[in-house]
Amino acid sequence: MHQGSGFLSNRQRRLAWLGFLLAALQAPVAARFTDDSSWLFSVVVALMVATVILADDGARRQARSD
């Protein structure tokens, strides 16, 4: 994988993807087994991590095009 000039290192980027996938997979499981809406917290966390990944991707693309 090419090391871009984003603000996340390759290791941090892989961990962010892992966190995103775990939070995204945990949300429907929690929704199935809980009576309240606490599963929405997992959705919010997954969206926040996805935003960080997308921002890093944008920074890498911008640095590559310069």
N, CA, C and O atoms as a DFTB+ gen file, in Angstrom:
264 C
 N C O
     1  1       0.845      -1.177       0.000
     2  2       0.000       0.000       0.000
     3  2       0.887       1.235       0.000
     4  3       1.859       1.302       0.753
     5  1       0.568       2.188      -0.819
     6  2       1.363       3.400      -0.961
     7  2       1.130       4.319       0.230
     8  3      -0.010       4.618       0.587
     9  1       2.226       4.761       0.840
    10  2       2.125       5.687       1.971
    11  2       1.853       7.082       1.442
    12  3       2.746       7.721       0.887
    13  1       0.632       7.558       1.607
    14  2       0.272       8.896       1.178
    15  2       0.600       9.899       2.262
    16  3       1.224       9.563       3.269
    17  1       0.180      11.118       2.052
    18  2       0.460      12.134       3.064
    19  2      -0.817      12.501       3.815
    20  3      -1.022      13.660       4.175
    21  1      -1.654      11.527       4.045
    22  2      -2.833      11.755       4.868
    23  2      -2.424      11.896       6.325
    24  3      -1.248      11.741       6.653
    25  1      -3.355      12.180       7.182
    26  2      -3.028      12.383       8.590
    27  2      -3.040      11.086       9.384
    28  3      -2.644      11.089      10.549
    29  1      -3.478       9.979       8.795
    30  2      -3.419       8.675       9.447
    31  2      -2.275       7.855       8.857
    32  3      -2.037       7.884       7.650
    33  1      -1.574       7.126       9.719
    34  2      -0.573       6.187       9.217
    35  2      -1.311       4.968       8.661
    36  3      -2.519       4.821       8.842
    37  1      -0.569       4.109       7.989
    38  2      -1.205       2.902       7.438
    39  2      -1.788       2.032       8.542
    40  3      -2.863       1.455       8.380
    41  1      -1.079       1.939       9.663
    42  2      -1.573       1.132      10.787
    43  2      -2.842       1.748      11.374
    44  3      -3.804       1.036      11.660
    45  1      -2.846       3.069      11.553
    46  2      -4.031       3.744      12.081
    47  2      -5.206       3.599      11.123
    48  3      -6.349       3.444      11.553
    49  1      -4.927       3.649       9.833
    50  2      -5.985       3.501       8.834
    51  2      -6.603       2.098       8.894
    52  3      -7.823       1.949       8.820
    53  1      -5.751       1.071       9.028
    54  2      -6.269      -0.298       9.149
    55  2      -7.093      -0.459      10.419
    56  3      -8.138      -1.110      10.400
    57  1      -6.636       0.128      11.522
    58  2      -7.393       0.052      12.777
    59  2      -8.713       0.814      12.674
    60  3      -9.720       0.396      13.245
    61  1      -8.707       1.931      11.947
    62  2      -9.957       2.677      11.750
    63  2     -10.948       1.843      10.946
    64  3     -12.139       1.828      11.258
    65  1     -10.474       1.156       9.925
    66  2     -11.358       0.288       9.141
    67  2     -11.902      -0.850      10.007
    68  3     -13.078      -1.202       9.915
    69  1     -11.043      -1.415      10.840
    70  2     -11.489      -2.487      11.723
    71  2     -12.550      -1.971      12.696
    72  3     -13.568      -2.627      12.914
    73  1     -12.313      -0.806      13.274
    74  2     -13.291      -0.209      14.187
    75  2     -14.610       0.091      13.499
    76  3     -15.681      -0.124      14.067
    77  1     -14.527       0.590      12.272
    78  2     -15.741       0.868      11.513
    79  2     -16.541      -0.416      11.272
    80  3     -17.752      -0.459      11.489
    81  1     -15.849      -1.445      10.825
    82  2     -16.547      -2.705      10.535
    83  2     -17.158      -3.315      11.793
    84  3     -18.286      -3.806      11.759
    85  1     -16.421      -3.288      12.900
    86  2     -16.957      -3.848      14.145
    87  2     -18.176      -3.073      14.640
    88  3     -19.161      -3.669      15.075
    89  1     -18.107      -1.746      14.573
    90  2     -19.251      -0.937      15.017
    91  2     -20.443      -1.121      14.086
    92  3     -21.586      -1.184      14.539
    93  1     -20.174      -1.208      12.781
    94  2     -21.262      -1.378      11.818
    95  2     -21.919      -2.754      11.950
    96  3     -23.127      -2.886      11.748
    97  1     -21.144      -3.760      12.281
    98  2     -21.707      -5.104      12.454
    99  2     -22.394      -5.266      13.813
   100  3     -23.322      -6.063      13.949
   101  1     -21.942      -4.518      14.809
   102  2     -22.517      -4.638      16.140
   103  2     -23.896      -3.989      16.226
   104  3     -24.730      -4.420      17.023
   105  1     -24.146      -2.967      15.422
   106  2     -25.411      -2.232      15.498
   107  2     -26.634      -3.115      15.236
   108  3     -27.557      -3.108      16.050
   109  1     -26.683      -3.875      14.136
   110  2     -27.882      -4.703      13.943
   111  2     -28.022      -5.823      14.968
   112  3     -29.136      -6.233      15.295
   113  1     -26.897      -6.318      15.476
   114  2     -26.962      -7.354      16.511
   115  2     -27.561      -6.766      17.788
   116  3     -28.421      -7.382      18.418
   117  1     -27.106      -5.580      18.164
   118  2     -27.642      -4.923      19.356
   119  2     -29.109      -4.556      19.164
   120  3     -29.899      -4.660      20.102
   121  1     -29.477      -4.135      17.975
   122  2     -30.877      -3.780      17.714
   123  2     -31.784      -5.003      17.852
   124  3     -32.932      -4.894      18.283
   125  1     -31.262      -6.142      17.488
   126  2     -32.060      -7.373      17.566
   127  2     -32.282      -7.824      19.016
   128  3     -33.355      -8.322      19.357
   129  1     -31.266      -7.647      19.863
   130  2     -31.324      -8.224      21.199
   131  2     -31.594      -7.230      22.322
   132  3     -31.650      -7.634      23.484
   133  1     -31.763      -5.953      22.022
   134  2     -32.089      -4.983      23.068
   135  2     -33.442      -4.356      22.790
   136  3     -33.875      -4.256      21.641
   137  1     -34.097      -3.939      23.848
   138  2     -35.419      -3.338      23.705
   139  2     -35.359      -1.826      23.513
   140  3     -36.321      -1.217      23.045
   141  1     -34.232      -1.223      23.872
   142  2     -34.130       0.231      23.745
   143  2     -33.399       0.605      22.450
   144  3     -33.098      -0.259      21.626
   145  1     -33.126       1.870      22.287
   146  2     -32.477       2.354      21.068
   147  2     -30.988       2.608      21.265
   148  3     -30.413       3.462      20.591
   149  1     -30.366       1.885      22.172
   150  2     -28.943       2.080      22.425
   151  2     -28.080       1.642      21.244
   152  3     -26.915       2.032      21.164
   153  1     -28.619       0.845      20.332
   154  2     -27.876       0.428      19.148
   155  2     -27.544       1.611      18.243
   156  3     -26.631       1.527      17.421
   157  1     -28.283       2.716      18.389
   158  2     -27.990       3.901      17.577
   159  2     -26.608       4.468      17.894
   160  3     -25.994       5.107      17.039
   161  1     -26.115       4.244      19.100
   162  2     -24.774       4.693      19.459
   163  2     -23.736       4.034      18.554
   164  3     -22.783       4.688      18.131
   165  1     -23.908       2.754      18.253
   166  2     -22.984       2.057      17.356
   167  2     -23.024       2.647      15.954
   168  3     -21.995       2.740      15.285
   169  1     -24.189       3.035      15.519
   170  2     -24.317       3.655      14.197
   171  2     -23.590       4.997      14.172
   172  3     -22.894       5.312      13.207
   173  1     -23.750       5.783      15.231
   174  2     -23.084       7.091      15.305
   175  2     -21.567       6.924      15.331
   176  3     -20.852       7.662      14.654
   177  1     -21.074       5.967      16.101
   178  2     -19.634       5.717      16.156
   179  2     -19.117       5.280      14.792
   180  3     -18.069       5.750      14.348
   181  1     -19.840       4.386      14.124
   182  2     -19.422       3.933      12.798
   183  2     -19.392       5.096      11.807
   184  3     -18.482       5.176      10.981
   185  1     -20.366       5.992      11.876
   186  2     -20.383       7.155      10.979
   187  2     -19.230       8.118      11.274
   188  3     -18.655       8.700      10.354
   189  1     -18.895       8.287      12.548
   190  2     -17.769       9.159      12.895
   191  2     -16.450       8.584      12.392
   192  3     -15.618       9.316      11.856
   193  1     -16.255       7.291      12.558
   194  2     -15.028       6.651      12.080
   195  2     -14.977       6.701      10.556
   196  3     -13.911       6.924       9.980
   197  1     -16.111       6.498       9.900
   198  2     -16.149       6.583       8.440
   199  2     -15.804       7.988       7.963
   200  3     -15.149       8.144       6.933
   201  1     -16.229       9.003       8.690
   202  2     -15.893      10.382       8.340
   203  2     -14.393      10.614       8.421
   204  3     -13.827      11.290       7.562
   205  1     -13.746      10.072       9.429
   206  2     -12.294      10.210       9.567
   207  2     -11.585       9.490       8.416
   208  3     -10.626      10.019       7.854
   209  1     -12.048       8.298       8.065
   210  2     -11.443       7.545       6.964
   211  2     -11.607       8.311       5.651
   212  3     -10.666       8.395       4.862
   213  1     -12.787       8.864       5.414
   214  2     -13.011       9.632       4.184
   215  2     -12.174      10.906       4.144
   216  3     -11.674      11.280       3.082
   217  1     -12.015      11.575       5.275
   218  2     -11.186      12.781       5.315
   219  2      -9.726      12.432       5.035
   220  3      -9.045      13.163       4.316
   221  1      -9.243      11.331       5.592
   222  2      -7.875      10.895       5.322
   223  2      -7.704      10.527       3.855
   224  3      -6.683      10.848       3.248
   225  1      -8.687       9.865       3.292
   226  2      -8.637       9.503       1.877
   227  2      -8.590      10.753       1.003
   228  3      -7.849      10.798       0.021
   229  1      -9.370      11.753       1.351
   230  2      -9.352      13.013       0.600
   231  2      -8.007      13.713       0.687
   232  3      -7.531      14.269      -0.303
   233  1      -7.385      13.692       1.869
   234  2      -6.069      14.306       2.034
   235  2      -5.019      13.561       1.218
   236  3      -4.128      14.178       0.634
   237  1      -5.124      12.230       1.176
   238  2      -4.178      11.448       0.374
   239  2      -4.351      11.724      -1.114
   240  3      -3.367      11.852      -1.842
   241  1      -5.581      11.815      -1.560
   242  2      -5.828      12.098      -2.988
   243  2      -5.358      13.487      -3.375
   244  3      -4.791      13.679      -4.451
   245  1      -5.590      14.446      -2.510
   246  2      -5.177      15.822      -2.794
   247  2      -3.645      15.902      -2.859
   248  3      -3.098      16.585      -3.725
   249  1      -2.966      15.220      -1.962
   250  2      -1.498      15.233      -1.965
   251  2      -0.955      14.541      -3.202
   252  3       0.074      14.952      -3.739
   253  1      -1.629      13.499      -3.660
   254  2      -1.187      12.769      -4.841
   255  2      -1.374      13.590      -6.116
   256  3      -0.582      13.481      -7.052
   257  1      -2.426      14.412      -6.150
   258  2      -2.684      15.193      -7.364
   259  2      -1.816      16.448      -7.454
   260  3      -1.670      17.016      -8.536
   261  1      -1.237      16.887      -6.331
   262  2      -0.378      18.077      -6.355
   263  2       0.974      17.822      -6.949
   264  3       1.795      18.736      -7.030
